[in-house]
Amino acid sequence: MTDARSIIATIRDGRVPSGADLRWFAAGLASGAVSDAQAGAFAMAVLLKGLGEAGRTALTQAMRDSGKVLAWDLPGPVLDKHSTGGIGDCVSLLLAPALAACGAYVPMISGRGLGHTGGTLDKLEAIPGFRTAMSEDQLRQQMHACRCAIVAASADLAPADRRLYAIRDVTATVESIDLITASILSKKLAAGLEGLVLDVKLGSGAFMRGLDQATALARALVTTAGGAGCRTTALITDMDQPLATAAGNALEVIEVMETLTGTSINRRLHDLTVALGAEALVLGGLAEDLDDATDRMDRALARGAAAEWFGRMVAAQGGPADFLERWPDRLPSAPVVRDVLSPGAGFVTAIDGFALGQAVVHLGGGRLRDGDRVNPSVGLSDLAGLGDEMHRGVPLARIHASSFDAAAQAELAVLAAYRLEPAPATTQPLIIERITG
């Protein structure tokens, strides 16, 4: 007879439970039949012993099936993207409408800020009235009307993951590649995807700071998603510096809108959006090859089609109907704005992305504990990048704060995050590696 203790003991002893046992355990996580203590023991056993590729795939499918799994009947492929998290990473806000402009359907299930990284939902909620909670019927209606939606996961989508995620956070088991993979993919696969592109971040602002670790996670995600029947490609991308020149919810929306409307295009943000979108279009059969797909993504952004679909999505989810035309007037601004001046001359050779992310959180742009209210207006903008030549008294960054005291603390954090040297250092490319199934 299946029970939690025997499943935990199987993993503890270096063996892999059967698919039926893992389905039982996932269902028990969702229903409460598995206790917190048993969930913690399971997570620790997986962290220490691993599940292997087959076990990891079985756990992912079991967690996906612990709740509702969406099925679609749409006149185009259902595609999505997931990022493992970084600083100034607002690609989702560009990518979803650009893919919609290219004929894809994008029911993007997104999250809130995690640790030092910003959350897509928090960024969108900087737009007045924008709703991220949506019923299944509302989501289906919006997919037909707008082809894209960016929403929070509903309570009945992969409920086993919601339970296990909270347990991992308090039992020091977050780092398990098997559990990270099952957590990410169970929610994405429950959304009924036909193709998924993954952005695995590497560097000082990422959770994965070593190439071996990032590659192992990317391969695990690609093989597991493929084993569960979803075509998937992963890109390992640079997070040794913020992706955008801003970090903070409304500030990143501003940078997105500048890129969408062509008023000031951030090349790193634009180029990564195009690269990830091209992979997704090929997976969905909407382009012949990556060259064709890249051209399609470039045109969607350059000709304003992506901006138009973004405007439709914002209006459909409760935001201003005129947001595309009036976005500078619609976003909140902080009462205290202050430049951080370079203490000397030299080239920027290193940026501590984790420290910049923590500075934004402490300004109020993220959560120090569950239930904290996020201030959408605060953060950092005009961030100097790797290789930039600085002179004494030239701004390294601009702080947007709710008080002078908060700005002073953020200034110390920003100064500590930057390293200047007499000569520029070699930087890694934006796209470091491509991993396919």
N, C-alpha and C positions, 0 to 999 in steps of 0.2 A: 504494500500500500504506500502511495506517495505521501511524503510529509516533508516539511521544511528541514528538519534535522538531518534526514538522510541525504537530501540534496546538498546541503552545506558540507556534510561529511565527505560526500563524493568529490566535491571540488577541493576540499582541504587535503585529501589524499592524492591529489594530482590526476584525478580522472574527470571525464566530462559527462555531465548528466545527459540523459536522452532529451530529445526535442519535447516529448510529452511531459517530462519532469519540469523543463524550463517553462513550458506553457502553463503548467500548474502553478509554478512559483510566481510568474508574472500576474496571473489571475488573482493569486493571493495577495500580492502587493496592491492591486487595484481595489480588492474587496475588503482588505483589512484582515484577512485570515492569517497572513504572515505578520508577525509582530515586528516592532521597531528593532528589537534586539536581534531577531533572526535576519531581518533585512541588512543590518549592520554587519553581522557575521558573514552573510553571503557576499556583501561587497568586499570585505577584507579578504575572504578566501579567493575571490576572483582577482583582486589586486596582486596577491602573492603567488598564485598558482596559474592564473590565466585559463582561458577556455579554448584556445585554438581557433582556427578559422571557422570550422563547422559549428562549434559551440557558440561562437560569437554571432554567427548568422542566425542560429536557432534562437538565441536570446533576443536579438533584435526583432525578429519576426514575432516572437511571443509577446514582447512589449508593444509592438505595433498593434497586435490583435487583442490587447487587453481592453481596448475601447472601440469606438467607431472608426471604421476605415472608409474614407470617402471614395466614391466612384463617379466618374464624370462622363457625360455624353456631349462633347463640345466639338465644333468643327475645326479644331486645331490641337496640337500637342499641349499637354499640361506639363510645364517646366518650372524649375525653381533653382535657387542657389542658397548655399549656406556658408557663412564665414565663421572661423573659429575665434574671431574677436581681435580687435586691435584698436589703435588710437586714430581718431579722425576717419574711421572707416564708415562712410555713408553711401557705399556702392549700391546697396539695395534700393535706395530711393531713386537712383538713376536707372538701375538695371530692370526693375519690374516694368516701368512704362516703356522702356526701349524695346524689351522683348515683346510687349503687347503691340507696339507699333510694327513689329516684324511678323505678326500673325500668331504669336504664342499666347497661351493662357497661363496666368501666373497667380495661383492662390498661395501667396507667401506667408507662411506661419513664422512669425518672428518673436524675439524675446526682448527683455529689458536689460539694462546694464548689469554686467556681471563682474564683480571685482573692480579692476581699474579700467575696464573697457565699457564703452557706451553701448546703449541698446537702441535698436531700430525703432521700437515702439515709443520710447521716450523722445526720440528725435521728432517723430511725426506728431506727437502730442504737443510739441511746441507750436504747432499750427492751431490757431483758435478753433475749437469745435470738433477737431478731428477725433473720430471714434475708432478705437482699435478692437473693441469687443463687438462681435458680430455672430448672429445665429447662423446655423447652416443654411436656412432658407435665404437669409440676407446675402450670405456669401455666394450662393448659387446665382441669385439675381444679379449681383454685381459682376460676376464673371461673364455673364451674357452681355451686360451693358458696357463694361469697362475693360474686360479682358484681364484686369489685374486688381489685386487687393493685397494689402499688407495688414495682417491682423494677429491678435494674440491667439494662442491655442485655446480651444474650448475645453471645458472640464472633462468631456468624454473622449478627448483625443489623447491616446497613449497615457491613460491615467497611471499605469505602472511606473512610467518614467517620472512623473511628477513626484510620486512617493519616494522612489529610489534616489532621485536627484537630491532631495532634501536630506536624506540619510547620509549620502556620500559627503555632503558639505560638512557634517558634524562628526564624521568618523575617519577623516584623513584618507579617504579613498578616491578623491577626485581624479588623481593622476592615472588611473587604470585605463589603458587604451581600449580594452574590451568594453568597459562601462561607458567611456566617452562615446565610442562608436555606436553602441546600442542606444544611448540617450539621444544623440543627434539624429540618427536615422529612423528611430521608431516614430518620432513626430513627423519627420518629412515623408516617410513612406505611408503613414496614416492619411496624409493629404492626397493620396491617389496619384502620385507623380508618374510621368512616363520618362522623364529625364531630369537629372540633377547634376549641377556643377558645384564643386566644393572649392572654397578658398581657404587653404591652410596657411595661417600666418606664421612667419618665422622671424625672430629678432627681439630687440629689447622691449618692444611694446606688446609682444605676443605672449600667450601662455606657453608656447613651444619655443624655446630659445636655442636649441641645437638642431642641426640638419638631420641627424639620425633619428631623433625623436619625432620631428615633423614628418619625415618620410615614412616612418613606421605608422603614424596615425593616418596619413593620406592613403597609404596602401591598404590599411585595414578598412577604411571607409569605402574605398572603391570596390574592393573584393566583396565586402559584406553587402553593400547595396546591390551589386551585380548578382550575388547569390540569392538576394531577395527579389530579383526580377526588375530592378530599376537601372537603366543605362546611366552610367556615372563617369565623370572625369574630375580629377582634382588638379589644381594648380597650387604649388607652394610659392608664396609671394612674400615680398620684403616688408617687414614691420620694424626695421631698425630706425625708422623715422615715421612720424604720423603720415597717413595716406593723404589726408587733406591738410591745408594750412590752418585749419581750425579744429578745436576739440571742445565740444559743448553742443547742446541740443539745437537751439535756434541758430547758433553760429554755423553749424554744419548744414542745416537746411538752407541758409543763405548761400553757402558755397555750392550746394547742389543746384539751387535755382540759377546762380550765375553760370554754371556749366550747362544746364539745360537750355537756358535762353541765349547762350553765347556771349553774354556781357563780359565775362572773365572766366576763361576755361582753365581749370586746373588739369594739367596734362597727365599727372600720375593718376588722378581720380578718373579722368576720361579714359585713359589707355587701359586701366585694369577693368573698368566696366565693359569696354569693347571686347577685351580678351575673354572675360568670363561669359559675356553674352554670346560671343562667337561659338564657344564650346557648347553652350546650351542649344543654339540653333542647329548645330550639326547633330547633336544627340536627338533632337526632336524632328529631324528630317526636313527642316525648313531651309536648309542651305546645302549646296553640293559638297563643299569642303570649307576649311577654315578661312581661306582667302575670300570666298564668296560671302561667308558669314560675317567676316570682319567688315567688308564693304557695306553689308546691310545694316550692321550696327552703327557704323560711321554715319551713314545717311540718315538713320533714324534720329540720331543726336544732332547732326549738323543742320538738318532741314526743319527742325522744330516739332517733328512728329512725336518724339518721346515727351517733350514738354506738354503737348496737347493731351496725351494720355494721362500724364501725371495730374494735370489740372482736373480732368474728368474724375480720376480716382479720389482726389482731395474733396471735390464737391460731393461725390457719392458717399463718402465716409464722414460727412458732416462739416467739413471745412468750408471756408469762404468760396462761393461760386466764382468770384473774380480773383482767386489767389494767383493765378498765372500772370495776370496783369498788374496786381497790386501787392505782390508779396513783400516788397520792402516796408510797406505800411502795416502789414498784417502780423509781423513777427515781433515778439517782445524784446526789449532791450534792457540791459542792466544799468542801474543808476551810477555806478562807479566804473570808469574806463581809464586804464593806466598802462603806459608802456613800460616794458622791462628793458632797460638799456644795457648794452654789452659792456662788461667791465674792462675789456681790453680789445686788442686787435688780433686777428688770426682767422683761420678757417674752421668752420664747424666740422669736427671729425667724429663726434659721437653724441648721440641724444638718448637719454634714458627715458624711453617711452612709458615705462611703468610709472616713473615719477611724475611725468606730465599727466598721465591718466589719474593718478592719485590726487594731484593738485586740483583737477576739475571736480573730482568727487568731493573734496573738502571745501571747494567753493559752493557746493550745493547742487552741482550738476549730475550727481549720482547718489547712491545710497550707502551710508555707512552701516545701516542695519535695516532689517525688514520693516517696511511700513514708513520709512522716511519719504518725505515729499520732495520731489525733484523740482529745482528751480530751472525753468527752461532757458532763461536769459543769460546765465553765467557760463564762463568757460574761458578758453584761450583762442586768440585769432592771430593772424599774421605771423605764424610760427616760422622761424628761420629753418632751413633744411640742411641736410648734410652737404658739405662742399661749399656752402655759402661763405663768402669772404665778409668778415665783420670788422668794424672799426669802433674804437671806444666811443660810447655815447649813442651808437646806432641801435635802434630797437631790435631785440631778439624775438620779442613776442608782445602781444597786447592782452592785458587782463581785463575781463568783464566780470565785475563782482557786485555783490549786494551791499557791501560795506567797505570802508577804508581799511579796517582791521583784516578782513578776509583777503583783500587785495595785497596787503603787505605780506601776509603769510604765503600767498601764492607766488609772489615775486621771489621770495627765498627759494621756493621749490623749483621754479623755472631756472633760476641762475644755477642751482646745483645740478640740474638735468643736462646742461650743455657743457661740452668740452671744446675749447679752442686750442689750436696748435698752429705753429708757423707755416706748415705745409699741408695741403689737402690730403685726405686719406682715400684709399680705394673703397668704393661702395659696391654693394652687390646689386645685381639687376632687379627690376621690379618683379619679373617672373623668373623664379629660380629653377623650377622644375615642373614638368607636366607628367602626370601619372594617369594612365588609362587602364581600363579593364582588359 
